[in-house]
Amino acid sequence: MAVYIILILIICISAFLLTFQQLGRSDPNYREESKTQLKRLSMIYVVAIIGSVIALVIYMSVS
């Protein structure tokens, strides 16, 4: 079970880091326009991670 948890954490962290890597593009307008999108995406990550942890705790307590 620990292997699955570690795998999920690696996938989530990789997706988060790759998202921020995309913000480093050289187009100056892209960075300015992406501020609102970055806030929304960050909130999606927070909700997804918290929801995943809650689901994992519930699953582990039922099993």
N, C-alpha and C positions, 0 to 999 in steps of 0.2 A: 504494500500500500504506500509505503514511503517513497518508492520509486516513482509512482504515479504523481504524487504531490510534487516531488522535485521536478519532474518533467513538465507539469503544468506551470510551475513557477518559472522555469526556464523559457517556456513559450511566451508567457505573459511579459516577462522582462524584455525578451528579444523584440516582441512587437512594439513595446513602449519605446525602446531605444531606436529601433528603425524608424518609427514615426518622427522622433525628434531629429534624426539624421536627415530626413527629407526637408526639414525646415531650414537647413543650412545651404540651400540653393543660392546661386549667385544673383538671381533676379531680385533687385531691391523692392519692387512692388509686391513680389510674392511674400516676402517676410511681413510687410505691413498689412497685407490683406489676410494673412493667416492667423493673426492674433485672436480673432473671434473664433475661428475654427479650432485653434489650439485649445482654447478654454472649453469648448464643447467636447472635443475629443478627450481631454483630460478628465472631464466629468464622466464621460462614458467609461473610461478605464477605471475610475474610482468605483463607480456603481458596479461594474462587472466584477472587479476584484472582490469587493465586499460581498456581493451576492454569491460569488463562487466559494468564498470562505464560509459563509453561512450555510450554503448547500452542503459543503464538505463536512462541516460539523454535524449537521443533521443526519447526513448519511452515515457518518461514523458512529453516532450515538444509537442509530436504529440497528446497525449491523451487529 
